[in-house]
Amino acid sequence: MKKCVIGVVPLMDYEKQSWWMLPGYMEGILEAGGLPVMLPLTDDREAIRQITDQCDGFLLTGGQDVSPELYGEKRLPQCGECSPERDRMERILLEEALHKDAPVLGICRGIQFLNAALGGTLYQDLPSQRRTEVTHCQKPPYDVPVHEVEIKEGTPLYELLGCRNLAVNSYHHQAVRQLAPGLEIMAVSEDGLTEGVYMPDHRFVWAVQWHPEFSYRTEESNRKIFAAFVRAAEEFRK
């Protein structure tokens, strides 16, 4: 049986003028039984439609900050480097994926982009907009848990993991502020930040703020998230 194909959005390095990829995104999908392929950065809708015809699921990766323009705000000085190319491409990709009801998994920037693209807002910079004692931007190694999240009962993540509390790693300075219409919260951090969301009206649209790509080898919970994503893609291709 052929493996399901997962389209993975590339990371952008402006200094090196390159698209690149963290191995953990690809390896997490491979270990779960999927076949990951890195996508090109394009805003050609016809090309993206062809991509969505050929892939069975899509991974929205981490990376630069989501542009505040996407959610109608002016850029603050503390907002980091943005990637207009990714914002444009991922917006079209998400529209096409949702239209086809293809599975989508967002990680870090992925949860932020998903929320902004669907009509929510973000904290542009947590240290200046929402002070907290919880570590949200840890130092290496990145596979070590630094805080806990509470998983909401009755959500798909709770059904998958069967636990109320989960220790996670964390490396971000932006976060979900106002939740977008159509999204439901699956997990929150100790200080009340949204850490996991899903779209109940779709086959599989999940996103988490932590980093399974760094800790899937050491944390079974993150292997289960990749596996659930790949299973949904397998069902989609049928």
C-alpha positions as CSV (number, residue, x, y, z in Angstrom):
1,M,0.0,0.0,0.0
2,K,1.3,3.4,-0.9
3,K,2.0,5.8,1.9
4,C,-0.1,8.9,2.3
5,V,1.7,12.1,1.1
6,I,2.0,15.0,3.6
7,G,2.9,18.4,2.2
8,V,5.2,20.3,4.6
9,V,5.5,24.1,4.3
10,P,9.2,25.0,4.2
11,L,10.9,27.4,6.5
12,M,12.4,30.6,5.0
13,D,15.9,31.9,5.6
14,Y,16.3,35.4,4.1
15,E,19.9,35.8,5.0
16,K,20.9,32.6,3.1
17,Q,18.1,33.2,0.5
18,S,17.0,29.6,1.0
19,W,14.0,27.4,1.9
20,W,14.9,24.8,4.5
21,M,13.5,22.1,6.8
22,L,14.0,20.8,10.3
23,P,14.5,17.0,10.2
24,G,12.0,16.5,13.0
25,Y,9.0,17.5,10.9
26,M,9.9,15.0,8.3
27,E,11.1,12.3,10.6
28,G,8.0,12.5,12.8
29,I,5.8,12.0,9.8
30,L,8.0,9.2,8.4
31,E,7.9,7.4,11.8
32,A,4.1,7.7,11.8
33,G,3.9,6.0,8.4
34,G,3.5,9.0,6.1
35,L,5.6,10.3,3.3
36,P,6.5,13.9,3.8
37,V,7.4,16.2,0.9
38,M,8.6,19.8,1.3
39,L,6.4,22.2,-0.7
40,P,7.5,25.2,-2.8
41,L,6.7,28.7,-1.6
42,T,4.2,30.0,-4.2
43,D,1.1,32.1,-4.2
44,D,0.0,30.7,-7.6
45,R,-3.5,29.4,-6.7
46,E,-3.6,27.0,-9.6
47,A,-0.3,25.5,-8.5
48,I,-1.5,25.2,-5.0
49,R,-4.7,23.5,-6.1
50,Q,-2.6,21.0,-7.9
51,I,-0.5,20.5,-4.8
52,T,-3.7,19.9,-2.7
53,D,-4.9,17.4,-5.4
54,Q,-1.6,15.4,-4.9
55,C,-1.2,15.6,-1.1
56,D,-3.3,13.9,1.6
57,G,-2.5,16.2,4.4
58,F,-0.6,19.4,5.2
59,L,1.8,20.4,8.0
60,L,2.0,24.1,8.8
61,T,5.5,24.5,10.4
62,G,7.1,27.0,12.7
63,G,9.2,29.9,11.6
64,Q,8.9,33.7,11.4
65,D,6.2,35.8,13.0
66,V,2.8,36.0,11.4
67,S,2.4,39.5,9.9
68,P,0.0,41.6,12.0
69,E,-1.6,42.8,8.7
70,L,-3.2,39.4,8.5
71,Y,-5.3,40.2,11.5
72,G,-5.7,43.9,11.0
73,E,-3.2,45.3,13.4
74,K,-0.3,47.7,13.1
75,R,3.1,46.1,13.6
76,L,4.7,46.7,17.0
77,P,8.4,47.3,17.4
78,Q,8.7,44.0,19.3
79,C,7.2,42.0,16.4
80,G,9.9,39.9,14.9
81,E,10.8,39.1,11.3
82,C,7.8,38.2,9.2
83,S,7.6,36.1,6.0
84,P,5.1,37.6,3.5
85,E,5.8,34.7,1.1
86,R,4.7,32.2,3.7
87,D,1.7,34.3,4.8
88,R,0.4,34.5,1.2
89,M,1.1,30.9,0.3
90,E,-0.3,29.4,3.5
91,R,-3.5,31.4,3.3
92,I,-4.3,30.0,-0.1
93,L,-3.1,26.5,0.9
94,L,-5.3,26.6,4.0
95,E,-8.3,27.7,2.0
96,E,-7.8,24.9,-0.5
97,A,-7.2,22.3,2.2
98,L,-10.3,23.3,4.1
99,H,-12.4,23.3,0.9
100,K,-11.3,19.7,0.3
101,D,-11.5,18.8,4.0
102,A,-7.9,17.6,3.9
103,P,-6.1,17.1,7.2
104,V,-4.0,19.9,8.5
105,L,-1.6,20.0,11.5
106,G,-0.2,23.3,12.7
107,I,2.9,23.6,14.9
108,C,4.0,26.8,16.7
109,R,3.7,29.4,13.9
110,G,1.2,27.0,12.5
111,I,-1.3,27.5,15.4
112,Q,-0.8,31.3,15.2
113,F,-1.2,31.4,11.4
114,L,-4.3,29.2,11.6
115,N,-5.9,31.4,14.2
116,A,-5.0,34.7,12.3
117,A,-6.1,33.4,8.9
118,L,-9.5,32.3,10.3
119,G,-10.3,35.7,11.9
120,G,-8.5,35.6,15.3
121,T,-5.8,37.8,16.7
122,L,-2.3,37.3,18.2
123,Y,-0.1,38.6,20.8
124,Q,2.7,40.1,18.7
125,D,5.2,39.8,21.6
126,L,4.4,38.0,24.9
127,P,7.1,39.6,27.0
128,S,5.8,43.1,26.3
129,Q,2.1,42.4,26.0
130,R,1.5,39.6,28.5
131,R,4.0,39.2,31.2
132,T,4.2,35.8,32.9
133,E,6.4,33.6,35.0
134,V,5.9,30.6,32.7
135,T,8.7,29.9,30.3
136,H,7.4,30.2,26.8
137,C,10.7,30.7,25.0
138,Q,13.2,28.2,26.3
139,K,16.9,27.8,25.7
140,P,18.4,24.6,24.2
141,P,17.9,21.7,24.4
142,Y,14.5,22.1,22.8
143,D,13.2,18.6,23.6
144,V,13.0,19.2,27.3
145,P,9.6,20.1,28.8
146,V,9.5,23.5,30.5
147,H,5.8,23.9,31.5
148,E,2.5,22.0,31.6
149,V,-0.7,22.4,29.6
150,E,-4.2,21.4,30.7
151,I,-6.0,19.3,28.0
152,K,-9.7,20.0,27.9
153,E,-11.9,16.9,28.4
154,G,-14.1,16.0,25.4
155,T,-11.6,17.3,22.9
156,P,-9.9,15.1,20.3
157,L,-6.6,15.6,22.0
158,Y,-8.0,14.4,25.3
159,E,-9.4,11.4,23.5
160,L,-6.1,10.7,21.9
161,L,-3.9,11.1,25.0
162,G,-6.3,10.2,27.8
163,C,-4.8,12.7,30.2
164,R,-5.6,16.1,31.7
165,N,-2.1,17.5,32.1
166,L,0.9,17.3,29.7
167,A,4.4,18.6,30.1
168,V,5.6,20.4,26.9
169,N,8.5,22.2,25.4
170,S,8.0,25.8,24.3
171,Y,9.8,28.2,22.0
172,H,7.7,31.2,20.9
173,H,7.1,34.8,21.6
174,Q,3.8,35.2,19.7
175,A,0.6,33.4,20.7
176,V,-3.2,33.2,20.2
177,R,-4.9,36.2,21.7
178,Q,-8.6,36.3,20.5
179,L,-9.7,32.9,19.3
180,A,-10.9,32.7,15.7
181,P,-14.5,31.7,14.9
182,G,-14.7,28.0,14.0
183,L,-11.8,27.0,16.4
184,E,-12.2,25.3,19.7
185,I,-9.5,25.2,22.4
186,M,-8.0,21.8,23.2
187,A,-5.2,22.8,25.6
188,V,-4.2,25.8,27.7
189,S,-0.9,26.6,29.5
190,E,-0.5,27.2,33.2
191,D,-0.9,30.9,32.7
192,G,-4.0,30.6,30.5
193,L,-2.5,30.9,27.0
194,T,-4.2,28.9,24.3
195,E,-1.8,26.0,23.5
196,G,-4.0,23.7,21.3
197,V,-6.9,24.2,19.0
198,Y,-9.1,22.2,16.5
199,M,-11.9,22.8,14.0
200,P,-14.8,20.6,15.1
201,D,-16.5,20.9,11.7
202,H,-13.6,19.4,9.8
203,R,-12.1,15.9,9.5
204,F,-8.7,16.9,11.2
205,V,-7.6,20.4,11.7
206,W,-5.4,20.5,14.8
207,A,-2.7,22.9,15.9
208,V,-0.4,23.0,18.9
209,Q,1.8,25.7,20.3
210,W,4.6,23.4,21.5
211,H,7.1,21.5,19.3
212,P,6.5,17.8,18.6
213,E,9.2,18.0,16.0
214,F,11.8,18.5,18.7
215,S,10.4,16.0,21.2
216,Y,8.6,13.2,19.4
217,R,11.6,10.9,20.0
218,T,11.4,11.4,23.8
219,E,7.7,12.1,24.3
220,E,5.1,9.4,23.4
221,S,2.4,12.1,23.4
222,N,4.0,13.8,20.4
223,R,4.4,10.6,18.5
224,K,0.7,10.0,19.0
225,I,-0.1,13.5,17.6
226,F,1.9,12.7,14.4
227,A,0.3,9.3,14.2
228,A,-3.2,10.7,14.5
229,F,-2.4,13.2,11.8
230,V,-1.1,10.5,9.4
231,R,-4.1,8.3,10.2
232,A,-6.4,11.1,9.2
233,A,-4.5,11.6,5.9
234,E,-4.8,7.9,5.2
235,E,-8.5,8.0,5.7
236,F,-8.7,11.1,3.5
237,R,-6.9,9.5,0.6
238,K,-9.5,6.6,0.6
